[in-house]
Amino acid sequence: MERDLGYRKIQVTGRGSYIISLPKDWVVNSKLEKGNQLAFKRQEDSSLLLVPRNVLEQRTETKSTLKEFTIHFTHKDNVQSIERRLKSLYVVSANVIRIRFQEGELTPQQKTAITNTVRMLLGAEIIAETANEITIQVLIDHPDFPIENAIRRMLAIATIMDRNAISALKTFDDALLKDIIASDSDLDRLNLYVVRQLKYGIERNMYKEMGFTSPKEFLGYRILTKNLENAGDNAVGTAKNILALKQMIDQEMLYLRDPLDEEMYADVLEFTSFCRHLLEDALKALFKRDYQVADEIISRFMSTGLTREKEAVNLMLSKTMDPNLTSVVRLVLDNARKMMEYGRDIAEVTLNRTVEEISAS
């Protein structure tokens, strides 16, 4: 809590050094004596922060201590609830998590569920295991895998998933569709990792170490990582619908058996490619802190993007297609528009984090 301790005059010693006296109440309350050391820390506004050395060392020791948590559960507890607890503890920067079963031994199903959850947590490993206890430790930290690298990887996975889903709309490649669904777990792992690191940075006020100019930027990065996760989820939804459509084709259940014609597919291909590039450009502008490019991206969304979506929908409605195929194409177009919206949201984050830099105060 901030407390006003009045003003003190700067004095000059015979050697030309500047000195200032310390408030007696503060010295007494801090249990300081002659010879004790103070740490001086310069703040952004040129003010000085004085911290007793013993207090600073205690803070450093506290920060270096591993955050350990223990989960107790019985056979009555839902395994999915334990999985959610694990993910939540990971996100809040737990370093060590112990899972203890209070009644006998863990069942094979429980062990499998816990092991599968640990695999979703980037950098987490099971370091010890007994009949009724599993110990998990997170072995990765911010310097090992910076947030920006994790987000770039998320973008690559999400755009590849979307591109493959559009390709499968034409080929109905079963292996490709299943690979899209499997890739979603990699995206989820990276999302949890980024959220964990953001929370870690907020708790320790480490925005500069993470490449931010102010703590406000944590919120913007939380928005963009959620958007990238949603982009992957949309691709998975498309893949599952195409798989269902493929099954109907194999079972000859379609009302009209004609596949998607070349004109419609070419239009879908062009529109979805435009949307992916918009998202990619928005992320580049964010990392480069480029206000002008971000502003242009929003303009592209409002003019070209929405117009292209309307044209694609009109072309689809002009075609005679099986209703099931029409619904899948409509889903693809909706997901493409959402990807544009994610790009617009990220561009708005860039505007908000850079507008003060380019505007006269």
C-alpha positions in Angstrom: 0.0 0.0 0.0 1.4 3.4 -1.0 1.9 5.8 1.9 3.0 9.5 1.7 6.1 10.1 3.8 6.5 13.8 2.9 9.4 15.6 1.2 13.1 15.5 1.9 15.8 17.9 0.7 18.7 16.8 -1.4 22.0 17.7 0.3 25.6 17.8 -1.0 28.6 16.4 0.9 32.1 17.9 0.8 33.0 15.3 -1.9 30.3 16.5 -4.2 28.0 13.5 -3.5 24.2 13.9 -3.3 22.6 12.5 -0.2 19.1 12.4 1.4 18.0 11.3 4.8 15.6 8.4 5.3 12.3 8.7 7.2 12.9 7.4 10.7 9.6 5.6 11.0 10.3 3.6 7.8 13.8 2.7 9.0 12.4 1.5 12.4 9.5 -0.4 10.9 11.7 -2.1 8.4 14.1 -3.1 11.2 17.0 -1.5 9.5 20.3 -0.7 11.2 23.5 1.1 10.4 25.4 -0.8 7.8 22.3 -2.5 6.2 22.1 -2.3 2.4 19.3 -0.9 0.3 18.7 -1.9 -3.4 17.9 1.0 -5.7 15.6 0.3 -8.7 14.9 2.9 -11.3 11.3 2.9 -12.5 9.9 3.9 -15.9 8.8 7.3 -14.7 12.4 8.0 -13.4 11.3 7.5 -9.8 13.5 5.4 -7.5 12.3 2.3 -5.6 14.2 1.5 -2.4 14.1 -2.1 -1.2 16.0 -3.5 1.8 18.4 -6.1 0.7 17.0 -8.8 3.0 13.5 -8.2 1.6 14.7 -8.4 -2.0 16.5 -11.7 -1.3 13.4 -13.1 0.3 11.4 -12.2 -2.8 14.0 -13.9 -5.0 13.9 -17.0 -2.9 10.1 -17.1 -2.9 10.1 -16.8 -6.7 12.5 -19.6 -7.2 10.5 -22.0 -5.0 8.6 -24.6 -7.0 4.8 -24.2 -6.8 3.6 -27.6 -5.7 0.0 -28.8 -5.5 -1.7 -32.1 -4.4 -4.9 -33.5 -5.8 -6.7 -36.1 -3.6 -9.4 -38.2 -5.1 -11.4 -41.4 -4.5 -13.2 -43.9 -6.8 -16.3 -41.6 -6.5 -14.6 -38.7 -8.3 -15.1 -38.3 -12.0 -11.9 -38.9 -14.1 -12.8 -36.0 -16.4 -12.9 -33.7 -13.4 -9.4 -34.7 -12.4 -8.3 -34.0 -16.0 -9.8 -30.5 -15.8 -8.1 -29.9 -12.5 -4.7 -30.9 -14.0 -5.1 -28.5 -16.9 -6.2 -25.7 -14.6 -3.2 -26.2 -12.3 -0.9 -26.3 -15.3 -2.3 -23.0 -16.6 -1.8 -21.2 -13.2 1.9 -22.1 -13.4 2.1 -25.2 -11.1 5.6 -26.7 -11.2 4.8 -30.0 -9.4 1.4 -31.7 -9.2 0.9 -34.8 -7.1 -2.2 -37.0 -7.7 -3.0 -39.2 -4.8 -5.7 -41.9 -4.7 -7.0 -42.4 -1.2 -8.6 -45.8 -1.6 -6.3 -48.6 -2.8 -4.7 -48.4 -6.2 -5.3 -46.4 -9.3 -7.2 -48.3 -11.9 -5.7 -48.8 -15.4 -8.4 -46.5 -16.8 -7.5 -43.8 -14.4 -3.8 -44.1 -15.1 -4.5 -43.9 -18.9 -6.7 -40.8 -18.5 -4.0 -39.1 -16.4 -1.2 -40.1 -18.7 -3.1 -38.8 -21.8 -3.8 -35.5 -20.1 -0.1 -35.1 -19.2 0.7 -35.5 -22.8 -1.4 -32.5 -23.6 0.6 -30.3 -21.3 3.7 -29.0 -23.1 6.8 -29.6 -21.0 5.0 -31.8 -18.4 6.4 -35.2 -17.5 5.5 -37.9 -15.0 8.6 -38.1 -12.8 7.4 -40.6 -10.2 4.7 -43.2 -9.9 3.5 -45.6 -7.2 0.4 -47.7 -6.9 -1.7 -44.8 -5.5 0.3 -41.7 -6.5 1.5 -40.0 -9.6 3.9 -37.0 -9.5 4.0 -34.6 -12.5 6.6 -31.9 -13.0 6.6 -29.1 -15.6 10.1 -28.9 -17.0 9.8 -26.1 -19.5 9.8 -22.3 -18.8 9.5 -19.1 -20.7 13.1 -18.7 -21.8 13.1 -22.2 -23.2 10.2 -21.6 -25.6 9.2 -17.9 -26.0 5.5 -17.1 -26.3 6.0 -15.6 -29.8 7.5 -18.9 -31.1 4.6 -20.9 -29.6 2.0 -18.5 -31.3 3.8 -18.8 -34.6 3.6 -22.6 -34.3 -0.1 -22.3 -33.4 -0.7 -20.2 -36.6 1.1 -22.8 -38.7 -0.9 -25.7 -37.4 -4.3 -23.9 -37.6 -3.7 -22.8 -41.2 -2.5 -26.2 -42.3 -5.6 -27.8 -40.8 -7.8 -25.4 -42.6 -6.0 -25.8 -45.9 -6.2 -29.6 -45.6 -9.9 -29.4 -44.8 -10.5 -27.5 -48.0 -8.4 -30.0 -50.0 -10.4 -32.9 -48.5 -13.7 -31.3 -49.7 -12.6 -32.3 -53.2 -10.6 -35.5 -52.5 -12.5 -37.0 -49.5 -9.1 -38.3 -48.4 -9.9 -40.3 -45.3 -6.3 -40.1 -43.9 -6.1 -36.4 -44.4 -9.4 -35.8 -42.6 -8.3 -37.9 -39.6 -4.9 -36.1 -39.5 -6.8 -32.8 -39.2 -8.7 -34.0 -36.2 -5.6 -35.4 -34.6 -3.7 -32.1 -35.1 -6.2 -30.3 -32.8 -4.5 -31.8 -29.8 -1.2 -30.2 -30.7 -3.0 -26.8 -31.0 -4.6 -27.3 -27.6 -1.2 -28.1 -26.0 0.3 -24.9 -27.3 -2.7 -22.9 -26.3 -2.5 -24.1 -22.7 1.2 -23.4 -22.7 0.7 -19.8 -23.9 -2.0 -19.2 -21.3 0.3 -20.6 -18.6 3.1 -18.3 -19.6 0.9 -15.3 -19.8 -0.4 -15.9 -16.3 3.2 -16.5 -15.1 4.2 -13.1 -16.6 1.3 -11.3 -15.1 2.0 -12.6 -11.6 5.6 -11.5 -11.8 5.1 -8.3 -13.8 7.5 -9.7 -16.5 6.0 -7.9 -19.5 9.3 -6.5 -20.6 11.0 -9.9 -20.4 8.3 -11.2 -22.7 8.7 -8.5 -25.3 5.7 -6.3 -24.3 5.8 -2.6 -23.7 3.1 -2.6 -21.0 1.1 -5.1 -18.9 -2.0 -4.3 -21.0 -0.6 -6.4 -23.8 -1.2 -9.6 -21.9 -4.9 -9.3 -22.6 -4.3 -8.9 -26.3 -2.2 -12.0 -26.5 -4.8 -13.9 -24.6 -7.4 -12.9 -27.3 -5.2 -13.9 -30.2 -4.3 -17.4 -28.8 -8.0 -18.1 -28.2 -8.7 -17.1 -31.8 -6.1 -19.4 -33.2 -7.5 -22.3 -31.1 -11.0 -21.5 -32.4 -9.6 -21.6 -36.0 -8.4 -25.1 -35.4 -11.7 -26.1 -33.9 -13.5 -24.9 -37.0 -11.2 -26.9 -39.2 -12.0 -30.0 -37.1 -15.7 -29.3 -37.4 -15.3 -29.1 -41.2 -13.3 -32.4 -41.3 -15.9 -34.2 -39.2 -18.7 -33.0 -41.5 -16.8 -34.1 -44.6 -16.2 -37.5 -43.0 -20.0 -37.8 -42.4 -20.6 -36.7 -46.0 -18.1 -39.3 -47.3 -19.9 -42.0 -45.4 -23.2 -41.0 -47.0 -21.5 -41.1 -50.4 -20.1 -44.6 -49.7 -23.5 -45.8 -48.6 -25.2 -44.1 -51.6 -27.5 -42.1 -49.4 -27.2 -38.8 -51.2 -30.2 -37.3 -53.0 -27.9 -36.0 -55.8 -24.7 -37.9 -56.4 -22.8 -35.2 -58.4 -19.7 -34.0 -56.6 -18.8 -30.4 -56.0 -18.3 -28.9 -59.5 -15.0 -27.2 -60.5 -16.4 -23.6 -60.5 -17.7 -23.9 -57.0 -14.6 -25.6 -55.6 -12.3 -23.0 -57.3 -14.3 -20.2 -55.7 -14.2 -21.8 -52.3 -10.5 -22.3 -52.7 -9.9 -18.7 -53.6 -12.1 -17.3 -50.8 -10.6 -19.5 -48.0 -7.1 -18.7 -49.2 -7.9 -15.0 -48.9 -9.1 -15.5 -45.3 -6.0 -17.5 -44.3 -3.7 -14.8 -45.7 -5.7 -12.1 -43.8 -5.1 -14.0 -40.5 -1.4 -14.5 -41.3 -0.9 -10.9 -42.2 -2.7 -9.8 -39.0 -0.3 -11.8 -36.9 2.7 -10.5 -38.8 1.5 -6.9 -38.1 1.1 -7.8 -34.4 4.6 -9.0 -34.0 6.0 -6.1 -36.0 3.8 -3.6 -34.1 2.7 -2.2 -37.5 -0.3 0.1 -37.0 -0.7 1.0 -40.6 -0.8 -2.6 -41.9 -3.2 -3.6 -39.1 -5.5 -0.8 -40.1 -5.3 -1.9 -43.8 -6.2 -5.5 -42.7 -9.4 -4.2 -41.1 -10.3 -2.3 -44.3 -9.7 -5.5 -46.4 -12.0 -7.4 -44.1 -14.8 -4.8 -44.3 -14.6 -4.3 -48.1 -13.1 -7.2 -50.0 -13.6 -10.0 -47.5 -17.3 -9.5 -46.8 -18.0 -8.9 -50.5 -16.1 -12.1 -51.5 -18.1 -14.1 -48.9 -21.4 -12.8 -50.4 -20.3 -13.7 -53.9 -19.4 -17.3 -52.8 -22.7 -17.8 -51.0 -24.6 -16.6 -54.1 -22.7 -18.9 -56.4 -23.4 -21.8 -54.0 -27.2 -21.0 -54.0 -27.2 -20.9 -57.8 -25.9 -24.5 -58.0 -28.0 -27.7 -57.9 -26.3 -29.7 -55.2 -27.4 -32.4 -52.7 -28.6 -30.6 -49.5 -26.0 -32.4 -47.5 -23.2 -31.2 -49.7 -24.7 -27.7 -49.6 -24.6 -27.7 -45.8 -20.9 -28.7 -45.8 -20.0 -26.0 -48.3 -22.0 -23.4 -46.3 -20.1 -24.5 -43.1 -16.8 -24.1 -45.0 -17.7 -20.5 -46.0 -18.9 -19.7 -42.4 -15.6 -21.0 -41.0 -13.6 -18.9 -43.6 -15.5 -15.8 -42.5 -14.7 -16.6 -38.9 -11.1 -16.8 -39.8 -11.3 -13.4 -41.3 -12.9 -12.1 -38.1 -10.1 -13.6 -36.1 -7.7 -11.7 -38.3 -9.7 -8.5 -37.8 -9.7 -9.0 -34.0 -5.9 -9.5 -34.0 -5.5 -6.4 -36.1 -7.5 -4.5 -33.5 -5.2 -5.7 -30.8 -2.3 -4.3 -32.8 -4.1 -0.9 -33.1 -4.7 -0.8 -29.4 -1.1 -1.7 -28.5 0.5 0.8 -30.9 -1.9 3.7 -31.2 -0.3 5.7 -28.4 3.1 5.3 -30.0 2.1 6.8 -33.3 -0.2 9.5 -31.9 0.9 12.9 -30.6 0.3 13.2 -26.9 
